[in-house]
Amino acid sequence: MFKYSLDNKRYHTLNYDLMNRFGVRVFKVSLNGNFSCPNFKNGSGCIFCSSYGSGDFAGNKNEDLLTQFNKVKEKLNDKWPDTKYIAYFQANTNTYAPLNVLRKKFEEVLTFPNVVGISIGTRPDAISDECLEYLSDLNKRTYLMVELGLQSMHDDTLKLINRGHDLACFDKCVSKLRKKNINVIVHIINGLPFETADMMMDTIRHINRLNVQGIKIHMLHVLKNTPLEKYYYKTNFHLLSKEQYVNIVCNQIEELDEKIVIHRLTGDGAKEDLIAPLWTLKKVSVLNDIDKELNKRGTYQGFNKSILNRVRLICNKFIKKGDITVDATCGNGNDTLMLSRLSKKVYAFDIQKQAINSTKELLKKNNINNVTLINDTHEKIDVYLKNNHGKISLVIYNLGYLPNGNKKITTNYKSTLNSVKKTFKMLNKKGIILITCYPHEEGKKESSKILSYLNKNEISHKIYKNTNNVNAPFLIVIKNSSH
């Protein structure tokens, strides 16, 4: 189970966050404070926005807040009698009003029974300095979340959807809120007109660079009587299929910082107003498919934080208890320890005595006794393991220098390439080689020489990268091609 989940999800759930914070089940109750939106002055607002101001399932604006609240509370109390609530001002822009109006509405809901916090949906261009100071005071007296619509990090897209602000405006607002220690929840939309999957990933990467506490991911809905409806019929832009959406969301989850709480992974427009895509009406099915895909991949939120997560995943899926494995660069012993728990027998190489000693201590601490440590170059793998030709299932190379050691002592392309060539002869029929390459000077040379050799000899291999940064570490997975 993922460490930030109580229900076997592979991502940081809101349920976990609220239970951990309050010790009881907490529900958000959507309310309609009868606010407007500053973006209406730019025409008709964002092109996707319905007449309900993106609050299709919020309360009735013609009813007072207590009536709206009690209607939801009564339904929840039947199933969960002992629960707390967060009053969620959802529809339109809930800081777009004079301060006395905001104060009256927000202070009122704090008097409702068992309300432990407030969540305020708004825009980054609609929080005045006066409002910010009030929110800061409010944050000291209750649990406060400010939900900001970003939708996309790409200014061209923001202009196309008539968002009314740019990325710089959003970033500046986040910075102001965080300086007041106010929790920020970001809303994004997948499937905006003409955005590619890479562009959607860029938005997640940008969010990772900000100090935000939560995220809501939505699929674009084309609703009746919106400018988007006319634009959809005019341009016939591509809407994501359910399969495409699930794949993109799973990629985004793998990229997203594990500490950011996921409040939502899809949304459902009002059935009577929805034009497309109709698959979004089956919200539970979409969520189940996201869970299934993550389970199938064996990944989780923040998986792409380190390429070594991919190494561990492959090892866990691939290695069987009776296998013989090799750590060609044992370093501080972490990979050796992992292999020892998965394999029958492990051989671990390193030219540095410091690395051998560190690994020995780690193994001793964990009561491991199925490892042979070899204080020599992995280039001699065929010498030390001469009785294991054709018997080894997996070999790991974690290239570079010893962590916390002498950075001038690194693996080098000549010995590494010679070792890899010899390792092919050591593998059994299913055997694979995992090589983690690093971006320092010698590491770039190593990876270049290895890939050149593999391509020249048409040796089957796959490259895994966990980021679009060309200077980030990456993994080469080589399958045995000698059988």
N, C-alpha and C positions, 0 to 999 in steps of 0.2 A: 504493500500500500504506500502511496506517495505520502510524504511526511506532513503535508499540509491538507490532508483530506480525512474525513471521518467515514466516508462511504465508498471507499475503494476507487475513487477517481484518481486520475493521473495528473491532476492540476490543483492549484491552490483555490479551494472552493470558498465561496462566501459563507456557507454554512459552518465550515471549520473556523473561519476567522471570527464570526460572531459568537459561536459557542465558546471559543477560546477566550474571547474578550469578556463575555457576560456570564458564562457558565450555564446558560439556559438557551432554549430555542428562541431565536429572534426573527421576526418577519418584517419586511418592508411593506408599508401600507401606502399605495399610490393615491395621491390627492390632487385635486385640481384647484389651485388658488385663484383661478380666474385672472391670471396675468396675461400680458400681451408679449410681443417680441419686437426688439428694435430692428430686426431684419426686414420686417414688413415695409419699412420705409424705402427699401431697395427694390420694391416691386411686390412680389408675392412671397417673399421669404425664400428659404432653401427650396430647391425645385422638387424635393422628395416629400416635403412636409405636408401632412394632411390638415384638414380644417380644425382638427383637434390639437394641433401644435405638438405632434409626436407624443400625445398623451391619450392615445385611443382607448387605453384600458384604465385611465385614471378615473377619478370620481366625476360626478356631475357638477359642473361649475355653478349651477343654479342652486345647489344645496350648500349649507354651511359646512365648515370643515369637520365639526364634531359628528354631524349626520353621515358624511362620507366615511369618516373613520369607523364609526360604530357598525356600519353595514358590512365592512370587511372584517372587523373584529369578531362579530357574531358568527360569521361563517368559520373563521379559524378556531374560535373557542370550542366549537362542537368537536373538533378533532384534537386540538392541542389546548387544553384549558389553562395550563401553566406556561405562559409564554410572554415575551416582551415584544415591543414594537419600535420600529423606526418610521417616523412620518416622512414620506417621500413626496416632495413637491415635484411633480413630473411634467405636467403639460406646459408648453411654451417656455418662456424665459423667466425664471422665478426670482431673479434679482432686478428685474426691469420694472421698478416702481419707486416712489418716494420712500425714504427710509422709515418714516412713520408707518407706512402701509406694511412694509416688510416686517418691521418689529412687531406689529399687532398680530400678524398671521403666525409668525414663527414662535412668538412667546405663547400664543394660544395653544398650539399643539403640544407644547411642553407640559401643559397642565392636564393633558389627557391621561387616563389610567395606564400605567405600565409602558409609557413611551420613554425610551432610554436614549433617543437620538433623533437627529434630523438629517435628511439627505436632500440637497437642493440642486435641481437640474437647471443649468444656465449656460451662458455663452461667455467666452473669454473677453468679449468687448462690452460686457454688460455688468461689470462689477466696478462701481465707482470707488474712489479712495474712502469716501464716507461709509459706503457699504462694507468695504473690506475691514474697516476698523470695528464695525458692529459684528461681522462674522468672527473676527478674532476674539471678541468678548464672548460671543455665543459658544465658541469652541472651548472656552475655559469652563463653561457651565454644563455642557452636554457633549455627547459624541456627535461630531459633525462631519459630514461628507459633502463636498462640493463636486457635482458631476458636470464636467465640461465636454461639450461636443467639439471634437476635432474632425472626425470622419476620415480625413486623409492628411498626410504630411505634405502632399504635393500642391503647390500654389495654383498650378494650372487647373487641377481638379477642383480645388476650392472655388476658383473663379467660375468654372463651368457649372457647378451646382448652386451658384449664387449664394455662397456661404456668408459673404459680407465681412470676412476677416481673413488674414493670411496666417501662415505658420508662425511668423515672428510675434504676432499678437497673442497667439495661443501660448507660446513658450514664455512670454513675459508675464502672462497672467498666472501660469503655473508657478513661476518663480516667486511672485508676490504672495500667493497663497501659502506656499511652503515656508516662506520666511516667517509666516504667522503660525506655522506648525499645523495648518489645516489640511486634512486628508483630501486628496484629489483623485477622482475617478474619471477616466478618459473614455469617451464614446468614439468608436470607429465603425466604418461601414465597409464591408467587402463587396466587390462587384459594382463599384461606381463606374459610370460610363467610360469605357476605353482604358481603364486601369488594368495592367497586367498583374500576374501573380507576384512578380518581382517587386512591383510598385507597392503592393499590399504588404509584402515582407519589409519593405523600406519603412513603412509606417510603424510597424512593430519595433524595428531596430531604433527608430527615433524615440519611441516611447521608453525603451530601455535606458536611453541616455538621460531621461528626465527623472526627477525624483517624485514619482507618482505612486499611489498606493493601490489602485484598482483599475480594472478595464472592463468595458462592455463591448463585445464584438457582435455586430449585426450583419445580416444580409440585406442588400438593397431591395426594398419593396417598391413596385410600381403600383401606386394607388390611384383610384378614380379621382378626377377633378383636381389633379395636381399638374404643375408645369412638366413634371417628369413624364406623365402619361402622354402628353403631346410630343415630347422629345423622343420618347420610346417609339411611338408610331412613325415619327418622322425619320429617325436615323436607324431604327432597328438594331441598336447597339446590343452586344452580346450580354445576356444574363447568365450567371453561373448556374451550372447544373448542380444538383444535390451532391453528386460525387466530387465535382470540382470544389465546391464550397467546403466539404468535409476535409478534403486533402489540404486546402489552403489553411484552414483553421488549425489542423494538426501541425502543419509546418510552423504556424505562428506560435502555437503553444510551446513547441520545442525551442523556439527562439526566445520566448518571453522569460524575463527574470522570474525565478521561482517565488520571490517574495511579493510579487504583484498579485493581488487577489483578483480572480476572474469572477465577475458578477454575472456575466451573461455570455453565452456562446452562440446564440441565435435569437431571432425575434419573430413574432407572427403578427402580421397586419390584420386588421378587421376583415373577416371573411367576405362581408358584403361589399367591401371597397377594394379588395385585392384583385389586381389584374394579372400580375406575374411577379415572381415565379410561384406557382401554386404549391410546389413541394414544401414551401415554408410553413404551410398550414399544419403540417405534421411535425410539430416542434419536438415532441418526445422521440420520434423516429430519427430526427436529425441529431439530437443529443446522444442517442444510443449508438448511432453510426460513428460519431466522433470517438466515443469510448471504445468501440470495437476496433477502429483504425489505430488508435494509440496502443491498444493491447496487442494488435497484430504486429505493429512496429517494435513493440517493447520499449517505447520511449515515453517521455513525461515532460512536464513543464520545466524549462531551463536545461533540457537535455543538451542543447547545443552550446552550453556555456564552455564546455571543454571537449575536444576531440577524443580525449581519453574515455569519455562516457561511451562513445561508439566502440572503442576497443573492448571495454568491459562487456558491452552488450553482445558483441560477436563471440567473445570467449564463453559467456554464459550460455549462449544458444548452441554453440558448436562443440565444445569440449564434453566428452563423456568420461565417466569415472575411471575407466580402464585405460585412458590415453596417456601417452608420454608427451610432454611439452617442454619447450625451451624458452627461457628468458635470456635473450642474447645480450642484453644490457641491463643488469639487475638494479643499478643505481642504489636507491635507498630501500629497495625491496618490496615496494607496493605491488608491482606486477607479479613478482615471484610469489608473494603471499596469496594473491588471487589465484594464480595457476595451481598452487599447491592444494587449494581447497576444491578445485575442479578436477584435477588430474590424479592419476595413480602415481606418476613419477615426474619430477621436474629437474632439469639441469639449468643452472643459472651462471652466466658468464659476466665478468667485468675485469678490466685491466687494473682498476684502482683498488688497492687494499682497503681503503676507507669505505668503498661501496660494499665490498664483501663483508666487512665487519658490521656495517649498518644493517645489511640484509640478515646476517646471522642473528643479530640481537632481536630483530623484528620477528623472525621465525621462532626463536626461543621463547619470546614473550607470548606467542600464540600457540605454543606446543606443537609446532610443525616438525615432522621428521621424515618427510618424503622428498627432500630437496638435496641435491648435490651442488655445492658452490664451487666454481672454478675461477680462480684468480688468474685469468689469462684472456687473450684476445678471442673474440668470437670467430675470428678468421680460422681458428684451429678446431672448429666444430667437428670436422670430419675425423680429427685425430682423437679427441676426447670421447667422441660418441661413435667410434668405429664399429661397435657391436650393435648399433641401432639404425643402420642403414635401412630405409624403407619402413621404419616403425614409428616415426614421430608424426603427431597429428597437427601440431601448431607451434610456430616460432614467432616470438615477439621481438621487434627491434624498436626501442624508444631512443631515437638518435639524439645527439647533442652532448651537453655536458652534465655532470652530476649536479642535481639540485643542491644548492647551498655548499657546493664544492668549488674547486678551481675551474673557472670558466675557460681557462686557456687549454685545458685538457678536454678534447672533444673526440667523438667518433670522426673518422675521415672517410671520404668516398672510396678510396682504394681498398681499404680493409673491409669496409661494409659491403661493397659490391662483390668482392671475392667471397666473403662469408655467405652472401645471398646465393651466389652461384653454387657453392658447396651444399647449402641447405636444401636446395631442390632434390638432391640425391638422398637426403636423409628423410624426406617426407614419405608418409604412406599414401595410398591412393586418394584419400579424401583430404590430404594435408593442405594447410594454408599458411601463408606468411603475412604477418601484420607489421607494417613499418610506419611509425609515426615520425614525420619530418618537420623540422623547425626552421624558422626564417632567418637565423643568423647566417653569417657568410659561408661557413663550412657546410651548414645544413642545406642551404640553397644549392650548393655544388653537389652534395650527396643526392638530393632528390632529383636533380637534373640528370645525373649520371645513371641513377637507377631507372628512371622512367625511359631514358634513351635506350638503355639495354633491353628493357621489357618490350618496348615498341619495335625495336630492331629485330628482335627474335620472336615477335608475335606471341608473347607470353600473356595469357589471360590475366587481367588485373582490373581493379576498380579503384577509383579515387573518391574518397569522402571528404567533403569540406563542410564545416559547421558555420561558416560565415562567408560573406562576399568580400572580406578583407583579403587581398592577395598576399599579405604578409603574415597571415595567421597560420598556425600549425595545421597540417592535414594528414590524412591516413591513406596509405596504399595497401590494398588487400590483394594478395597474389595467390591464385589457385595453382595447385600442382598440375603441371602440364607435361610431366615426363612419363605419365602412364596412359 
